[in-house]
Amino acid sequence: MDEVDRKILDVLQTGFPLCINPWSSIGIKLGISEHDVLQRIKQLKKDGIIRQISPIFDSSKIGYHSTLCAFKVPDNRIESVAEALIGHCGISHCYLRDNPYNIWFTLTLEKKFDLNEELSSLAQINDIDSWLDLPALKVFKISFTLDMNGCKKNTVSGKIDSCKNAVKNELPLDKKFIRAVQHDLPLKRNPFEDIARKLDCSQQNIVDNLKNYINTGQIRRFAAILRPLRAGYSVNLLVAWKPLVSNIETLGKYAASLANVSHCYQRKEQLKWPYSVYTMIHGENEDTCRNIIDNIMMNTNISEFCVLKTCKEFKKVRVIYYP
């Protein structure tokens, strides 16, 4: 992976040109040919660095709701429980983490289904006595972009998707459109051609509709998602913080401003798990991540937290909406 590859990855993550032929636009921006752009992206996907290029939907705005969950699983049953969970179509992410609550996963369902009821059922089926249900109360940041050129310092990041204070008029729910555009973008000269044919409309209509969904917040952004390990970020730590209620906003906003923090949420506390703010930290090594934790501690005066190191990834896929 050379400097041009890194520049392409940054553009794909933060400045994807939504147009009929995005590869040509990227080539013009970087001073290389469209053919070179496509060949490089194909190789980056082959190398496992790029996971997917597609719209990133705000599930809550298109008829879904979700929660973060954790099961306390005996060591001798970790693999069998994980295998059962990853077969569930509503579970998109599932990890083994270094904690008595050791299997962590996200559960996303259409709003017509009850999340708590489904989680209780999963616990019962898998003979789990203790679990956590941690729905988000506030989103300070959802912006999973990895700095590939060292341009971002560990201070203010790029775009921050903070809890959408502005009310935006959402478009009517078009399940057919969502089904058609949510998949990995084909690496061909006119990548929206097949979608347009499927929906019996023009490619420009597809592009314009994607832009409309972005303007209403139903799509957060159109971008590439990278595999951190393959991109040089070998460690990720989920950190659960225990601030005073009066300090939640300060912690959330400061952590969200850091480039290596991809996600920052306020979540519901539980008596057996008294943490309210969650940050996902990525780094080239564990020392980098620990330094970021120290930075957050020093700048927010919050010292109570729990580090949840990822030991194993069981499942990491995009949610498929309205299959």
N, C-alpha and C positions, 0 to 999 in steps of 0.2 A: 504494500500500500504506500503510494508516494504522495507528494504534496497535492497533486491534482485530485487524486482520489479523496483526500481529506477535505478539500474544498467542495467537491461534489457532495460528500456526506453532510457537510454543514448546510449546503443549499437545500438538499432533500429534507433535512430536519426542520429548518426554520424559514425557508423562503421558496417553497415549491411553487413554480409558476403555473397557475391553473389556466391552461389554454389548450387548444386542440393539439398542439405539438410541443409539450413542455421540454422535451430533450433538446430541441433546437434552441429554445430560450436559454436553457442552462449553458449550452455550448457558447452562445453569443456572450453571455455574462462572464464565462471563464476563458474565452479566447481559444476554444477548441471546437472540433467539428461535432455535429450531431451524432455521427457514427461513432466517434470516440467516446462521447458521453454514454451512449447505449452499451457499448462494449465494456466499458469500465463498470457500469452499474451491474451488468450481467455477471461480471467476474466477482464483484463485491457480494452479490447474492450467492454465487457459487461457493465463495469462501465462508459463507455463513455470517457475514458482518451485517448485512441488511436482512432483517426479518420480513418486512412487508412494507409496501408503499400503498397507502389507502387513506380514506377519510377517517378521522378519529371522532366518533360521535359522543355527544353528551347523552348518556343513556337515560338520564332523568327527564330529558326534553323530548324523547321519542317513545315514551310509554313504558319505560323500564325503571326498576329500582334495584339497589344493591346494598350489600353490607360486607364488612370484613369479619371473618370468623376464625376461631382457633379451637382446636380440640386438644385435650390432654390425653395422649395415647401411650399405653405401656410400650416399652422399647420393643418387645417381641411381636407387637402387632402393627408397628408403624407402616411397614410395606403393604400389608393387606388392607389397612384402612385407607392408605393413600391410593391404592389401586381402585378401591370402590369409589372414592371421591372423584378421581379424575375421569371416571366414566360418566359423570353427571354433566349434562349439556349446559347447565347454568353455572358451572364452576370453570372459570377461565384461567385462574392462577392458583397454584397449589405448591407450597414449599415446606420443607422441613427446616425448622429454626431451633436455635440453641436455647431452649427454655422448657420448663415443665409443660407449658402449653406449646406443644412442639409442631403440630401440623396447622399451618395457617393457609387460608384460602379465601377467595372472594366468591360470593354467591350473587348472581344477577338474574332476575326474573322479570317477566312482564308484570305490570302493576296489578293485574287481575289475580295474581298468585300471592299468597301470604309468605313473606320471607321467614318470619319467625316460626311459622308452622312447618315450612320445608326444612329449616335448620334443625328443629326438634326431631323431625322424622329421620333426618340423616344421622343424628346422634343416636337415636333409638336403634336404627338398623345396624349401626356399627358398634353398638354396646359401649357408648361413651357416656360417662357419668358427669364430666365437667367440661363445659365449653364456654366460649366467649362470643357474644353477638355485639359487634361494634359499628353500628351505622354512623355515617358521617353527619355531623351537625353543621359543619362549615368547611368549605374548601378554600384553603389559602393558596394552593398551587397544584396544578396538574400540568406539568410541562416536561415530559421525558425526552430531553435532548442532551446528547453527549457532545461536549466541546472537542472537536477533532483537530483544531489548529492552535490550541492554547491561547485563543483570543480572549476568552472569558476568564477573569480572575475570580477568586472565590469570594466575590462580593455580590453585586447585583447581577442577576441572570437576565435572560432575554424575556420573552413573553411570560407573564404570570396570569394564570386563569384564576383570579380570586373571586370568590363567591358571588359573582354575577349580581351586584347590587342594582345595576340598571335593568329595568324591565324591557325585554325585547318581545315584539310580537312574533310568535312562532308560526311557521308555516303549517298548513293542515298536514296531518300525518299521511305520508304516501309510502305505504309498506312496500309496494312494488319497486319504487325508486330506491329505497333503503336496501332491499335485498340485492338489487342489481349493482349498486356502487360500492358496497362494503368490502368487497374482496380485493385481493392483491392486484395492483394495476399491471396489466400486461406490458412487457418490455418490447414494444413495437412502435413504429413511427407515429401512428395515430392511436394512442392507447385507449381512447374512449369510443373507438369505432364499434367494437363488439357490443358495448353497453347500449349505444345509440340504436344499433340494429335491433337489439333485444326489446327495447322500449319503443321502437318505431318512431324515433325522433332524430333530430340532428345532433351532431357532436357538440355544436355550440350550445344547444339547449341543455345538454348534460352539464357542460362547464358552467353555464349561467346558473343552473339550479344548485350545483354544489356551492357556488359563491353565495347564493341566497341563503342556503342552510348555514353557512359560516357566519353571515351577517346576523342571523337570528340566534346564533349560539347553539343551534341543534347539532352542528358539526363544530368541534373546537378548532380543528385545523386539518389540512390535508398534508400528510408528511410521511417520511420514512421512519420506521421504528427499527433501531439497531439492537443487536445482541451485545450487551455491555462487555461480556467476557471476551468476545472476538474483537471488539473495538478497543481493547486495552484497559477496560475498567473491570478488573478482576474481582473486586470486592463490593458487595452492597450490604448495608446494614439498615434494618428497620429499627428506629429508635422511638420508644414510647416515653413521653415526658409527663411529669406530674407537676404542673405549675399551679399556683394559686389562681382562683377564678379571675382575679384582677390582672393576672399576667398572661392569660391565654392569648389575647390579641397581640401583645408585644412579641411573644414567642413565635406565634404563627407568622406574623409579617416579617420578622427578622429572618427566620429559617427559610421562608419562601424567597427571600432576596438572594440566597446563596446559589451559585451556579451548580454546585454538585448535589444540591437537594432537588430531586425531581418531583416529589409529591409531599404535600403538607396538608394535613387535615385535623380538624377538631372532631373527636368522636365521643360517643356516649360512654361515660364511666360506669363501672360496675363495682360493687362492694369488694369482690374478690380480685379486682383488677383496676386499681384506682388511677389509671392514666388517661389523659384527655387529649393530648396532642401527639400526632404521629408524623415522623419525617422519614423519608427514604433517601439515604445518602449513598452516593456512588463514588468510588475512587480507584486509582491504579493499584493501591495496596491498602492494608488495614490501617497503617499509620496515617495515611491521608485522611481516611474516614474518621479516625479518632481525633485528629487535629481539628476537623470540622465540628465534631461534638464539643471539643474544648472551646472552640470559638463561640458556639451557640451558648454554652454555659456562661462564658465570661461576659458576653454582651447582653444577656437576659437575666442574669443572676438566678438561674434555675439549676439546681444541682441534683434533683431527684429524677432519675430516668432509668429505663431498662433497655439494654441493647439486645436486639434479636438478630443474630447473625444467620444468614442463609447457609445452611449446610448442604441442602440438595434441592434442586428444582424438579418437581414431579410433573408440573404442567404449566405452560405459559402460552396461551393462544389469545386471539381476539375473540370477543363475544360475537356470536353470529345472531343477528337480530332478525326476528320473524322468519325462522327457517321454514 
